[in-house]
């Protein structure tokens, strides 16, 4: 973290540096792929996510949610819409 901060331009504002540092800390402390969570941990994570002001992306802008239509979901599972 110190190396990352020291490598940033001295022209960067201190506010931006603080935001970047907080985003980096948040991402490093986050749940990673293949982490095993209990059902209560998953429920708490979703509750916290939806309590956020912007639950659609992580601090670095990566998506946390995707919207999939019913027809797209059916196609992905090889089903046809029964209409």
PDB file with SEQRES, HELIX, SHEET and CRYST1 records, atoms N, CA, C and O in Angstrom:
SEQRES   1 A   83  UNK UNK UNK UNK UNK UNK UNK UNK UNK UNK UNK UNK UNK          
SEQRES   2 A   83  UNK UNK UNK UNK UNK UNK UNK UNK UNK UNK UNK UNK UNK          
SEQRES   3 A   83  UNK UNK UNK UNK UNK UNK UNK UNK UNK UNK UNK UNK UNK          
SEQRES   4 A   83  UNK UNK UNK UNK UNK UNK UNK UNK UNK UNK UNK UNK UNK          
SEQRES   5 A   83  UNK UNK UNK UNK UNK UNK UNK UNK UNK UNK UNK UNK UNK          
SEQRES   6 A   83  UNK UNK UNK UNK UNK UNK UNK UNK UNK UNK UNK UNK UNK          
SEQRES   7 A   83  UNK UNK UNK UNK UNK                                          
HELIX    1 AA1 UNK A    2  UNK A    7  1                                   6    
HELIX    2 AA2 UNK A   14  UNK A   28  1                                  15    
HELIX    3 AA3 UNK A   39  UNK A   51  1                                  13    
HELIX    4 AA4 UNK A   70  UNK A   76  1                                   7    
CRYST1    1.000    1.000    1.000  90.00  90.00  90.00 P 1           1          
ATOM      1  N   UNK A   1       0.824  -1.182   0.000  1.00  0.00           N  
ATOM      2  CA  UNK A   1       0.000   0.000   0.000  1.00  0.00           C  
ATOM      3  C   UNK A   1       0.873   1.252   0.000  1.00  0.00           C  
ATOM      4  O   UNK A   1       0.601   2.201  -0.736  1.00  0.00           O  
ATOM      5  N   UNK A   2       1.917   1.255   0.822  1.00  0.00           N  
ATOM      6  CA  UNK A   2       2.811   2.404   0.899  1.00  0.00           C  
ATOM      7  C   UNK A   2       3.505   2.615  -0.442  1.00  0.00           C  
ATOM      8  O   UNK A   2       3.665   3.747  -0.899  1.00  0.00           O  
ATOM      9  N   UNK A   3       3.918   1.509  -1.071  1.00  0.00           N  
ATOM     10  CA  UNK A   3       4.567   1.613  -2.382  1.00  0.00           C  
ATOM     11  C   UNK A   3       3.613   2.213  -3.414  1.00  0.00           C  
ATOM     12  O   UNK A   3       4.009   3.048  -4.226  1.00  0.00           O  
ATOM     13  N   UNK A   4       2.351   1.777  -3.373  1.00  0.00           N  
ATOM     14  CA  UNK A   4       1.369   2.300  -4.321  1.00  0.00           C  
ATOM     15  C   UNK A   4       1.164   3.794  -4.118  1.00  0.00           C  
ATOM     16  O   UNK A   4       1.133   4.555  -5.085  1.00  0.00           O  
ATOM     17  N   UNK A   5       1.025   4.217  -2.865  1.00  0.00           N  
ATOM     18  CA  UNK A   5       0.815   5.627  -2.579  1.00  0.00           C  
ATOM     19  C   UNK A   5       2.021   6.468  -2.970  1.00  0.00           C  
ATOM     20  O   UNK A   5       1.867   7.568  -3.500  1.00  0.00           O  
ATOM     21  N   UNK A   6       3.217   5.958  -2.714  1.00  0.00           N  
ATOM     22  CA  UNK A   6       4.416   6.727  -3.034  1.00  0.00           C  
ATOM     23  C   UNK A   6       4.658   6.816  -4.530  1.00  0.00           C  
ATOM     24  O   UNK A   6       5.327   7.738  -4.995  1.00  0.00           O  
ATOM     25  N   UNK A   7       4.121   5.868  -5.292  1.00  0.00           N  
ATOM     26  CA  UNK A   7       4.324   5.884  -6.742  1.00  0.00           C  
ATOM     27  C   UNK A   7       3.350   6.817  -7.457  1.00  0.00           C  
ATOM     28  O   UNK A   7       3.537   7.123  -8.634  1.00  0.00           O  
ATOM     29  N   UNK A   8       2.319   7.268  -6.759  1.00  0.00           N  
ATOM     30  CA  UNK A   8       1.351   8.172  -7.384  1.00  0.00           C  
ATOM     31  C   UNK A   8       1.958   9.549  -7.584  1.00  0.00           C  
ATOM     32  O   UNK A   8       2.866   9.958  -6.862  1.00  0.00           O  
ATOM     33  N   UNK A   9       1.457  10.228  -8.541  1.00  0.00           N  
ATOM     34  CA  UNK A   9       1.949  11.564  -8.866  1.00  0.00           C  
ATOM     35  C   UNK A   9       1.762  12.516  -7.692  1.00  0.00           C  
ATOM     36  O   UNK A   9       0.769  12.439  -6.968  1.00  0.00           O  
ATOM     37  N   UNK A  10       2.718  13.406  -7.516  1.00  0.00           N  
ATOM     38  CA  UNK A  10       2.601  14.411  -6.457  1.00  0.00           C  
ATOM     39  C   UNK A  10       1.555  15.446  -6.816  1.00  0.00           C  
ATOM     40  O   UNK A  10       1.155  16.243  -5.969  1.00  0.00           O  
ATOM     41  N   UNK A  11       1.109  15.443  -8.058  1.00  0.00           N  
ATOM     42  CA  UNK A  11       0.078  16.385  -8.493  1.00  0.00           C  
ATOM     43  C   UNK A  11      -1.322  15.920  -8.089  1.00  0.00           C  
ATOM     44  O   UNK A  11      -2.269  16.703  -8.151  1.00  0.00           O  
ATOM     45  N   UNK A  12      -1.466  14.659  -7.677  1.00  0.00           N  
ATOM     46  CA  UNK A  12      -2.766  14.135  -7.280  1.00  0.00           C  
ATOM     47  C   UNK A  12      -3.227  14.828  -6.010  1.00  0.00           C  
ATOM     48  O   UNK A  12      -2.429  15.100  -5.114  1.00  0.00           O  
ATOM     49  N   UNK A  13      -4.501  15.106  -5.940  1.00  0.00           N  
ATOM     50  CA  UNK A  13      -5.023  15.766  -4.746  1.00  0.00           C  
ATOM     51  C   UNK A  13      -5.041  14.799  -3.573  1.00  0.00           C  
ATOM     52  O   UNK A  13      -5.135  13.586  -3.760  1.00  0.00           O  
ATOM     53  N   UNK A  14      -4.951  15.336  -2.372  1.00  0.00           N  
ATOM     54  CA  UNK A  14      -4.961  14.485  -1.186  1.00  0.00           C  
ATOM     55  C   UNK A  14      -6.304  13.794  -1.024  1.00  0.00           C  
ATOM     56  O   UNK A  14      -6.365  12.673  -0.518  1.00  0.00           O  
ATOM     57  N   UNK A  15      -7.396  14.454  -1.452  1.00  0.00           N  
ATOM     58  CA  UNK A  15      -8.718  13.831  -1.383  1.00  0.00           C  
ATOM     59  C   UNK A  15      -8.765  12.609  -2.285  1.00  0.00           C  
ATOM     60  O   UNK A  15      -9.267  11.559  -1.884  1.00  0.00           O  
ATOM     61  N   UNK A  16      -8.247  12.737  -3.499  1.00  0.00           N  
ATOM     62  CA  UNK A  16      -8.248  11.615  -4.437  1.00  0.00           C  
ATOM     63  C   UNK A  16      -7.372  10.483  -3.912  1.00  0.00           C  
ATOM     64  O   UNK A  16      -7.733   9.313  -4.035  1.00  0.00           O  
ATOM     65  N   UNK A  17      -6.225  10.822  -3.330  1.00  0.00           N  
ATOM     66  CA  UNK A  17      -5.351   9.800  -2.753  1.00  0.00           C  
ATOM     67  C   UNK A  17      -6.072   9.062  -1.635  1.00  0.00           C  
ATOM     68  O   UNK A  17      -5.946   7.844  -1.513  1.00  0.00           O  
ATOM     69  N   UNK A  18      -6.824   9.787  -0.820  1.00  0.00           N  
ATOM     70  CA  UNK A  18      -7.572   9.159   0.274  1.00  0.00           C  
ATOM     71  C   UNK A  18      -8.645   8.227  -0.272  1.00  0.00           C  
ATOM     72  O   UNK A  18      -8.831   7.124   0.240  1.00  0.00           O  
ATOM     73  N   UNK A  19      -9.351   8.666  -1.309  1.00  0.00           N  
ATOM     74  CA  UNK A  19     -10.379   7.823  -1.913  1.00  0.00           C  
ATOM     75  C   UNK A  19      -9.767   6.553  -2.496  1.00  0.00           C  
ATOM     76  O   UNK A  19     -10.316   5.464  -2.328  1.00  0.00           O  
ATOM     77  N   UNK A  20      -8.649   6.689  -3.169  1.00  0.00           N  
ATOM     78  CA  UNK A  20      -7.969   5.522  -3.750  1.00  0.00           C  
ATOM     79  C   UNK A  20      -7.499   4.568  -2.657  1.00  0.00           C  
ATOM     80  O   UNK A  20      -7.631   3.352  -2.794  1.00  0.00           O  
ATOM     81  N   UNK A  21      -6.955   5.113  -1.581  1.00  0.00           N  
ATOM     82  CA  UNK A  21      -6.470   4.279  -0.480  1.00  0.00           C  
ATOM     83  C   UNK A  21      -7.623   3.522   0.171  1.00  0.00           C  
ATOM     84  O   UNK A  21      -7.495   2.337   0.479  1.00  0.00           O  
ATOM     85  N   UNK A  22      -8.742   4.200   0.378  1.00  0.00           N  
ATOM     86  CA  UNK A  22      -9.910   3.548   0.979  1.00  0.00           C  
ATOM     87  C   UNK A  22     -10.445   2.458   0.053  1.00  0.00           C  
ATOM     88  O   UNK A  22     -10.800   1.375   0.517  1.00  0.00           O  
ATOM     89  N   UNK A  23     -10.506   2.732  -1.246  1.00  0.00           N  
ATOM     90  CA  UNK A  23     -10.975   1.738  -2.217  1.00  0.00           C  
ATOM     91  C   UNK A  23     -10.066   0.520  -2.217  1.00  0.00           C  
ATOM     92  O   UNK A  23     -10.544  -0.614  -2.259  1.00  0.00           O  
ATOM     93  N   UNK A  24      -8.776   0.745  -2.170  1.00  0.00           N  
ATOM     94  CA  UNK A  24      -7.816  -0.365  -2.164  1.00  0.00           C  
ATOM     95  C   UNK A  24      -7.963  -1.205  -0.907  1.00  0.00           C  
ATOM     96  O   UNK A  24      -7.965  -2.434  -0.978  1.00  0.00           O  
ATOM     97  N   UNK A  25      -8.085  -0.561   0.232  1.00  0.00           N  
ATOM     98  CA  UNK A  25      -8.256  -1.288   1.500  1.00  0.00           C  
ATOM     99  C   UNK A  25      -9.558  -2.087   1.470  1.00  0.00           C  
ATOM    100  O   UNK A  25      -9.584  -3.243   1.892  1.00  0.00           O  
ATOM    101  N   UNK A  26     -10.638  -1.477   0.975  1.00  0.00           N  
ATOM    102  CA  UNK A  26     -11.931  -2.160   0.915  1.00  0.00           C  
ATOM    103  C   UNK A  26     -11.866  -3.381   0.013  1.00  0.00           C  
ATOM    104  O   UNK A  26     -12.389  -4.440   0.363  1.00  0.00           O  
ATOM    105  N   UNK A  27     -11.233  -3.245  -1.138  1.00  0.00           N  
ATOM    106  CA  UNK A  27     -11.145  -4.378  -2.067  1.00  0.00           C  
ATOM    107  C   UNK A  27     -10.272  -5.502  -1.519  1.00  0.00           C  
ATOM    108  O   UNK A  27     -10.586  -6.678  -1.698  1.00  0.00           O  
ATOM    109  N   UNK A  28      -9.190  -5.146  -0.858  1.00  0.00           N  
ATOM    110  CA  UNK A  28      -8.309  -6.180  -0.301  1.00  0.00           C  
ATOM    111  C   UNK A  28      -8.965  -6.930   0.843  1.00  0.00           C  
ATOM    112  O   UNK A  28      -8.641  -8.092   1.089  1.00  0.00           O  
ATOM    113  N   UNK A  29      -9.885  -6.279   1.547  1.00  0.00           N  
ATOM    114  CA  UNK A  29     -10.558  -6.923   2.671  1.00  0.00           C  
ATOM    115  C   UNK A  29     -11.850  -7.625   2.253  1.00  0.00           C  
ATOM    116  O   UNK A  29     -12.519  -8.244   3.080  1.00  0.00           O  
ATOM    117  N   UNK A  30     -12.196  -7.528   0.978  1.00  0.00           N  
ATOM    118  CA  UNK A  30     -13.474  -8.063   0.511  1.00  0.00           C  
ATOM    119  C   UNK A  30     -13.445  -9.579   0.343  1.00  0.00           C  
ATOM    120  O   UNK A  30     -12.388 -10.210   0.377  1.00  0.00           O  
ATOM    121  N   UNK A  31     -14.628 -10.137   0.163  1.00  0.00           N  
ATOM    122  CA  UNK A  31     -14.773 -11.562  -0.116  1.00  0.00           C  
ATOM    123  C   UNK A  31     -14.237 -11.812  -1.515  1.00  0.00           C  
ATOM    124  O   UNK A  31     -14.574 -11.086  -2.450  1.00  0.00           O  
ATOM    125  N   UNK A  32     -13.419 -12.815  -1.660  1.00  0.00           N  
ATOM    126  CA  UNK A  32     -12.805 -13.130  -2.948  1.00  0.00           C  
ATOM    127  C   UNK A  32     -13.447 -14.373  -3.558  1.00  0.00           C  
ATOM    128  O   UNK A  32     -14.158 -15.117  -2.884  1.00  0.00           O  
ATOM    129  N   UNK A  33     -13.188 -14.577  -4.815  1.00  0.00           N  
ATOM    130  CA  UNK A  33     -13.650 -15.772  -5.509  1.00  0.00           C  
ATOM    131  C   UNK A  33     -13.160 -17.009  -4.762  1.00  0.00           C  
ATOM    132  O   UNK A  33     -12.017 -17.049  -4.306  1.00  0.00           O  
ATOM    133  N   UNK A  34     -13.998 -17.990  -4.639  1.00  0.00           N  
ATOM    134  CA  UNK A  34     -13.723 -19.266  -3.961  1.00  0.00           C  
ATOM    135  C   UNK A  34     -13.678 -19.173  -2.435  1.00  0.00           C  
ATOM    136  O   UNK A  34     -13.398 -20.173  -1.773  1.00  0.00           O  
ATOM    137  N   UNK A  35     -13.947 -17.989  -1.858  1.00  0.00           N  
ATOM    138  CA  UNK A  35     -14.075 -17.902  -0.401  1.00  0.00           C  
ATOM    139  C   UNK A  35     -15.366 -18.612  -0.001  1.00  0.00           C  
ATOM    140  O   UNK A  35     -16.400 -18.440  -0.647  1.00  0.00           O  
ATOM    141  N   UNK A  36     -15.303 -19.396   1.049  1.00  0.00           N  
ATOM    142  CA  UNK A  36     -16.482 -20.118   1.523  1.00  0.00           C  
ATOM    143  C   UNK A  36     -17.178 -19.261   2.584  1.00  0.00           C  
ATOM    144  O   UNK A  36     -16.560 -18.820   3.553  1.00  0.00           O  
ATOM    145  N   UNK A  37     -18.485 -19.035   2.376  1.00  0.00           N  
ATOM    146  CA  UNK A  37     -19.277 -18.257   3.323  1.00  0.00           C  
ATOM    147  C   UNK A  37     -20.428 -19.097   3.835  1.00  0.00           C  
ATOM    148  O   UNK A  37     -20.971 -19.933   3.113  1.00  0.00           O  
ATOM    149  N   UNK A  38     -20.795 -18.870   5.079  1.00  0.00           N  
ATOM    150  CA  UNK A  38     -21.977 -19.533   5.635  1.00  0.00           C  
ATOM    151  C   UNK A  38     -23.217 -18.789   5.134  1.00  0.00           C  
ATOM    152  O   UNK A  38     -23.112 -17.673   4.624  1.00  0.00           O  
ATOM    153  N   UNK A  39     -24.374 -19.403   5.281  1.00  0.00           N  
ATOM    154  CA  UNK A  39     -25.637 -18.756   4.872  1.00  0.00           C  
ATOM    155  C   UNK A  39     -25.824 -17.432   5.612  1.00  0.00           C  
ATOM    156  O   UNK A  39     -26.154 -16.436   4.970  1.00  0.00           O  
ATOM    157  N   UNK A  40     -25.628 -17.374   6.941  1.00  0.00           N  
ATOM    158  CA  UNK A  40     -25.771 -16.079   7.629  1.00  0.00           C  
ATOM    159  C   UNK A  40     -24.781 -15.020   7.115  1.00  0.00           C  
ATOM    160  O   UNK A  40     -25.130 -13.842   7.040  1.00  0.00           O  
ATOM    161  N   UNK A  41     -23.554 -15.425   6.762  1.00  0.00           N  
ATOM    162  CA  UNK A  41     -22.586 -14.477   6.210  1.00  0.00           C  
ATOM    163  C   UNK A  41     -23.055 -13.945   4.859  1.00  0.00           C  
ATOM    164  O   UNK A  41     -22.915 -12.755   4.574  1.00  0.00           O  
ATOM    165  N   UNK A  42     -23.613 -14.827   4.025  1.00  0.00           N  
ATOM    166  CA  UNK A  42     -24.131 -14.404   2.722  1.00  0.00           C  
ATOM    167  C   UNK A  42     -25.299 -13.442   2.894  1.00  0.00           C  
ATOM    168  O   UNK A  42     -25.384 -12.428   2.201  1.00  0.00           O  
ATOM    169  N   UNK A  43     -26.200 -13.765   3.825  1.00  0.00           N  
ATOM    170  CA  UNK A  43     -27.349 -12.902   4.064  1.00  0.00           C  
ATOM    171  C   UNK A  43     -26.906 -11.530   4.560  1.00  0.00           C  
ATOM    172  O   UNK A  43     -27.448 -10.510   4.134  1.00  0.00           O  
ATOM    173  N   UNK A  44     -25.919 -11.500   5.460  1.00  0.00           N  
ATOM    174  CA  UNK A  44     -25.406 -10.224   5.973  1.00  0.00           C  
ATOM    175  C   UNK A  44     -24.738  -9.427   4.868  1.00  0.00           C  
ATOM    176  O   UNK A  44     -24.875  -8.205   4.809  1.00  0.00           O  
ATOM    177  N   UNK A  45     -24.013 -10.114   3.992  1.00  0.00           N  
ATOM    178  CA  UNK A  45     -23.337  -9.447   2.885  1.00  0.00           C  
ATOM    179  C   UNK A  45     -24.359  -8.790   1.950  1.00  0.00           C  
ATOM    180  O   UNK A  45     -24.178  -7.644   1.538  1.00  0.00           O  
ATOM    181  N   UNK A  46     -25.426  -9.514   1.618  1.00  0.00           N  
ATOM    182  CA  UNK A  46     -26.466  -8.945   0.757  1.00  0.00           C  
ATOM    183  C   UNK A  46     -27.189  -7.791   1.440  1.00  0.00           C  
ATOM    184  O   UNK A  46     -27.498  -6.782   0.806  1.00  0.00           O  
ATOM    185  N   UNK A  47     -27.455  -7.941   2.720  1.00  0.00           N  
ATOM    186  CA  UNK A  47     -28.112  -6.864   3.482  1.00  0.00           C  
ATOM    187  C   UNK A  47     -27.240  -5.604   3.450  1.00  0.00           C  
ATOM    188  O   UNK A  47     -27.740  -4.504   3.214  1.00  0.00           O  
ATOM    189  N   UNK A  48     -25.942  -5.772   3.687  1.00  0.00           N  
ATOM    190  CA  UNK A  48     -25.016  -4.634   3.658  1.00  0.00           C  
ATOM    191  C   UNK A  48     -24.918  -4.031   2.259  1.00  0.00           C  
ATOM    192  O   UNK A  48     -24.869  -2.811   2.107  1.00  0.00           O  
ATOM    193  N   UNK A  49     -24.889  -4.887   1.240  1.00  0.00           N  
ATOM    194  CA  UNK A  49     -24.800  -4.408  -0.140  1.00  0.00           C  
ATOM    195  C   UNK A  49     -25.985  -3.523  -0.480  1.00  0.00           C  
ATOM    196  O   UNK A  49     -25.810  -2.437  -1.031  1.00  0.00           O  
ATOM    197  N   UNK A  50     -27.191  -3.976  -0.158  1.00  0.00           N  
ATOM    198  CA  UNK A  50     -28.378  -3.217  -0.517  1.00  0.00           C  
ATOM    199  C   UNK A  50     -28.610  -2.011   0.384  1.00  0.00           C  
ATOM    200  O   UNK A  50     -29.472  -1.181   0.095  1.00  0.00           O  
ATOM    201  N   UNK A  51     -27.856  -1.906   1.466  1.00  0.00           N  
ATOM    202  CA  UNK A  51     -27.909  -0.715   2.309  1.00  0.00           C  
ATOM    203  C   UNK A  51     -26.983   0.381   1.770  1.00  0.00           C  
ATOM    204  O   UNK A  51     -27.038   1.525   2.221  1.00  0.00           O  
ATOM    205  N   UNK A  52     -26.140   0.026   0.810  1.00  0.00           N  
ATOM    206  CA  UNK A  52     -25.199   0.987   0.227  1.00  0.00           C  
ATOM    207  C   UNK A  52     -25.922   2.013  -0.635  1.00  0.00           C  
ATOM    208  O   UNK A  52     -26.994   1.755  -1.183  1.00  0.00           O  
ATOM    209  N   UNK A  53     -25.311   3.166  -0.734  1.00  0.00           N  
ATOM    210  CA  UNK A  53     -25.830   4.213  -1.601  1.00  0.00           C  
ATOM    211  C   UNK A  53     -25.700   3.811  -3.076  1.00  0.00           C  
ATOM    212  O   UNK A  53     -26.591   4.092  -3.877  1.00  0.00           O  
ATOM    213  N   UNK A  54     -24.600   3.160  -3.428  1.00  0.00           N  
ATOM    214  CA  UNK A  54     -24.351   2.691  -4.797  1.00  0.00           C  
ATOM    215  C   UNK A  54     -23.979   1.208  -4.763  1.00  0.00           C  
ATOM    216  O   UNK A  54     -22.795   0.872  -4.781  1.00  0.00           O  
ATOM    217  N   UNK A  55     -24.977   0.314  -4.713  1.00  0.00           N  
ATOM    218  CA  UNK A  55     -24.669  -1.116  -4.589  1.00  0.00           C  
ATOM    219  C   UNK A  55     -24.266  -1.791  -5.895  1.00  0.00           C  
ATOM    220  O   UNK A  55     -24.004  -2.994  -5.912  1.00  0.00           O  
ATOM    221  N   UNK A  56     -24.212  -1.031  -6.993  1.00  0.00           N  
ATOM    222  CA  UNK A  56     -24.027  -1.634  -8.306  1.00  0.00           C  
ATOM    223  C   UNK A  56     -22.576  -1.883  -8.703  1.00  0.00           C  
ATOM    224  O   UNK A  56     -22.314  -2.577  -9.684  1.00  0.00           O  
ATOM    225  N   UNK A  57     -21.630  -1.322  -7.949  1.00  0.00           N  
ATOM    226  CA  UNK A  57     -20.226  -1.532  -8.290  1.00  0.00           C  
ATOM    227  C   UNK A  57     -19.350  -1.417  -7.041  1.00  0.00           C  
ATOM    228  O   UNK A  57     -19.742  -0.822  -6.038  1.00  0.00           O  
ATOM    229  N   UNK A  58     -18.164  -1.999  -7.130  1.00  0.00           N  
ATOM    230  CA  UNK A  58     -17.199  -1.917  -6.042  1.00  0.00           C  
ATOM    231  C   UNK A  58     -16.528  -0.539  -6.085  1.00  0.00           C  
ATOM    232  O   UNK A  58     -16.766   0.220  -7.024  1.00  0.00           O  
ATOM    233  N   UNK A  59     -15.706  -0.203  -5.106  1.00  0.00           N  
ATOM    234  CA  UNK A  59     -15.049   1.109  -5.111  1.00  0.00           C  
ATOM    235  C   UNK A  59     -14.190   1.384  -6.348  1.00  0.00           C  
ATOM    236  O   UNK A  59     -13.952   2.542  -6.690  1.00  0.00           O  
ATOM    237  N   UNK A  60     -13.728   0.334  -7.016  1.00  0.00           N  
ATOM    238  CA  UNK A  60     -12.932   0.530  -8.227  1.00  0.00           C  
ATOM    239  C   UNK A  60     -13.783   0.522  -9.495  1.00  0.00           C  
ATOM    240  O   UNK A  60     -13.252   0.662 -10.596  1.00  0.00           O  
ATOM    241  N   UNK A  61     -15.104   0.358  -9.349  1.00  0.00           N  
ATOM    242  CA  UNK A  61     -15.993   0.422 -10.502  1.00  0.00           C  
ATOM    243  C   UNK A  61     -16.382  -0.904 -11.118  1.00  0.00           C  
ATOM    244  O   UNK A  61     -17.093  -0.931 -12.122  1.00  0.00           O  
ATOM    245  N   UNK A  62     -15.932  -2.004 -10.539  1.00  0.00           N  
ATOM    246  CA  UNK A  62     -16.319  -3.308 -11.073  1.00  0.00           C  
ATOM    247  C   UNK A  62     -17.748  -3.625 -10.637  1.00  0.00           C  
ATOM    248  O   UNK A  62     -18.134  -3.308  -9.512  1.00  0.00           O  
ATOM    249  N   UNK A  63     -18.534  -4.245 -11.512  1.00  0.00           N  
ATOM    250  CA  UNK A  63     -19.935  -4.509 -11.167  1.00  0.00           C  
ATOM    251  C   UNK A  63     -20.084  -5.514 -10.025  1.00  0.00           C  
ATOM    252  O   UNK A  63     -19.317  -6.470  -9.916  1.00  0.00           O  
ATOM    253  N   UNK A  64     -21.082  -5.278  -9.182  1.00  0.00           N  
ATOM    254  CA  UNK A  64     -21.428  -6.223  -8.118  1.00  0.00           C  
ATOM    255  C   UNK A  64     -22.750  -6.911  -8.430  1.00  0.00           C  
ATOM    256  O   UNK A  64     -23.070  -7.946  -7.844  1.00  0.00           O  
ATOM    257  N   UNK A  65     -23.512  -6.341  -9.349  1.00  0.00           N  
ATOM    258  CA  UNK A  65     -24.809  -6.881  -9.753  1.00  0.00           C  
ATOM    259  C   UNK A  65     -24.907  -6.865 -11.275  1.00  0.00           C  
ATOM    260  O   UNK A  65     -24.341  -5.993 -11.934  1.00  0.00           O  
ATOM    261  N   UNK A  66     -25.620  -7.823 -11.815  1.00  0.00           N  
ATOM    262  CA  UNK A  66     -25.953  -7.801 -13.238  1.00  0.00           C  
ATOM    263  C   UNK A  66     -27.433  -8.123 -13.373  1.00  0.00           C  
ATOM    264  O   UNK A  66     -27.984  -8.903 -12.596  1.00  0.00           O  
ATOM    265  N   UNK A  67     -28.063  -7.521 -14.357  1.00  0.00           N  
ATOM    266  CA  UNK A  67     -29.475  -7.784 -14.598  1.00  0.00           C  
ATOM    267  C   UNK A  67     -29.594  -8.719 -15.784  1.00  0.00           C  
ATOM    268  O   UNK A  67     -29.019  -8.469 -16.844  1.00  0.00           O  
ATOM    269  N   UNK A  68     -30.348  -9.806 -15.601  1.00  0.00           N  
ATOM    270  CA  UNK A  68     -30.558 -10.794 -16.651  1.00  0.00           C  
ATOM    271  C   UNK A  68     -32.064 -10.966 -16.828  1.00  0.00           C  
ATOM    272  O   UNK A  68     -32.792 -11.215 -15.866  1.00  0.00           O  
ATOM    273  N   UNK A  69     -32.513 -10.831 -18.063  1.00  0.00           N  
ATOM    274  CA  UNK A  69     -33.943 -11.009 -18.332  1.00  0.00           C  
ATOM    275  C   UNK A  69     -34.306 -12.487 -18.204  1.00  0.00           C  
ATOM    276  O   UNK A  69     -33.441 -13.361 -18.264  1.00  0.00           O  
ATOM    277  N   UNK A  70     -35.573 -12.742 -18.030  1.00  0.00           N  
ATOM    278  CA  UNK A  70     -36.057 -14.118 -17.930  1.00  0.00           C  
ATOM    279  C   UNK A  70     -35.733 -14.891 -19.197  1.00  0.00           C  
ATOM    280  O   UNK A  70     -35.309 -16.045 -19.133  1.00  0.00           O  
ATOM    281  N   UNK A  71     -35.932 -14.256 -20.358  1.00  0.00           N  
ATOM    282  CA  UNK A  71     -35.652 -14.957 -21.616  1.00  0.00           C  
ATOM    283  C   UNK A  71     -34.160 -15.273 -21.749  1.00  0.00           C  
ATOM    284  O   UNK A  71     -33.806 -16.344 -22.242  1.00  0.00           O  
ATOM    285  N   UNK A  72     -33.280 -14.364 -21.321  1.00  0.00           N  
ATOM    286  CA  UNK A  72     -31.842 -14.635 -21.379  1.00  0.00           C  
ATOM    287  C   UNK A  72     -31.472 -15.773 -20.433  1.00  0.00           C  
ATOM    288  O   UNK A  72     -30.664 -16.635 -20.779  1.00  0.00           O  
ATOM    289  N   UNK A  73     -32.051 -15.775 -19.264  1.00  0.00           N  
ATOM    290  CA  UNK A  73     -31.801 -16.840 -18.295  1.00  0.00           C  
ATOM    291  C   UNK A  73     -32.275 -18.185 -18.843  1.00  0.00           C  
ATOM    292  O   UNK A  73     -31.585 -19.195 -18.704  1.00  0.00           O  
ATOM    293  N   UNK A  74     -33.450 -18.194 -19.463  1.00  0.00           N  
ATOM    294  CA  UNK A  74     -33.959 -19.426 -20.063  1.00  0.00           C  
ATOM    295  C   UNK A  74     -33.047 -19.921 -21.187  1.00  0.00           C  
ATOM    296  O   UNK A  74     -32.796 -21.121 -21.294  1.00  0.00           O  
ATOM    297  N   UNK A  75     -32.556 -19.014 -22.017  1.00  0.00           N  
ATOM    298  CA  UNK A  75     -31.630 -19.393 -23.092  1.00  0.00           C  
ATOM    299  C   UNK A  75     -30.351 -20.001 -22.522  1.00  0.00           C  
ATOM    300  O   UNK A  75     -29.855 -21.001 -23.043  1.00  0.00           O  
ATOM    301  N   UNK A  76     -29.821 -19.411 -21.468  1.00  0.00           N  
ATOM    302  CA  UNK A  76     -28.572 -19.912 -20.884  1.00  0.00           C  
ATOM    303  C   UNK A  76     -28.731 -21.325 -20.314  1.00  0.00           C  
ATOM    304  O   UNK A  76     -27.764 -22.083 -20.251  1.00  0.00           O  
ATOM    305  N   UNK A  77     -29.944 -21.674 -19.904  1.00  0.00           N  
ATOM    306  CA  UNK A  77     -30.199 -23.007 -19.364  1.00  0.00           C  
ATOM    307  C   UNK A  77     -30.875 -23.924 -20.380  1.00  0.00           C  
ATOM    308  O   UNK A  77     -31.363 -24.997 -20.026  1.00  0.00           O  
ATOM    309  N   UNK A  78     -30.903 -23.500 -21.636  1.00  0.00           N  
ATOM    310  CA  UNK A  78     -31.452 -24.338 -22.697  1.00  0.00           C  
ATOM    311  C   UNK A  78     -32.944 -24.531 -22.583  1.00  0.00           C  
ATOM    312  O   UNK A  78     -33.465 -25.569 -22.992  1.00  0.00           O  
ATOM    313  N   UNK A  79     -33.636 -23.564 -22.042  1.00  0.00           N  
ATOM    314  CA  UNK A  79     -35.102 -23.644 -21.912  1.00  0.00           C  
ATOM    315  C   UNK A  79     -35.739 -22.641 -22.856  1.00  0.00           C  
ATOM    316  O   UNK A  79     -35.140 -21.626 -23.210  1.00  0.00           O  
ATOM    317  N   UNK A  80     -36.942 -22.939 -23.247  1.00  0.00           N  
ATOM    318  CA  UNK A  80     -37.697 -21.997 -24.058  1.00  0.00           C  
ATOM    319  C   UNK A  80     -38.792 -21.396 -23.209  1.00  0.00           C  
ATOM    320  O   UNK A  80     -39.366 -22.056 -22.342  1.00  0.00           O  
ATOM    321  N   UNK A  81     -39.067 -20.150 -23.468  1.00  0.00           N  
ATOM    322  CA  UNK A  81     -40.141 -19.479 -22.748  1.00  0.00           C  
ATOM    323  C   UNK A  81     -41.472 -20.142 -23.098  1.00  0.00           C  
ATOM    324  O   UNK A  81     -41.770 -20.383 -24.268  1.00  0.00           O  
ATOM    325  N   UNK A  82     -42.250 -20.426 -22.087  1.00  0.00           N  
ATOM    326  CA  UNK A  82     -43.555 -21.049 -22.281  1.00  0.00           C  
ATOM    327  C   UNK A  82     -44.603 -19.954 -22.269  1.00  0.00           C  
ATOM    328  O   UNK A  82     -45.166 -19.630 -21.223  1.00  0.00           O  
ATOM    329  N   UNK A  83     -44.856 -19.400 -23.409  1.00  0.00           N  
ATOM    330  CA  UNK A  83     -45.808 -18.267 -23.498  1.00  0.00           C  
ATOM    331  C   UNK A  83     -46.960 -18.644 -24.383  1.00  0.00           C  
ATOM    332  O   UNK A  83     -47.868 -17.840 -24.590  1.00  0.00           O  
TER     333      UNK A  83                                                      
END                                                                             
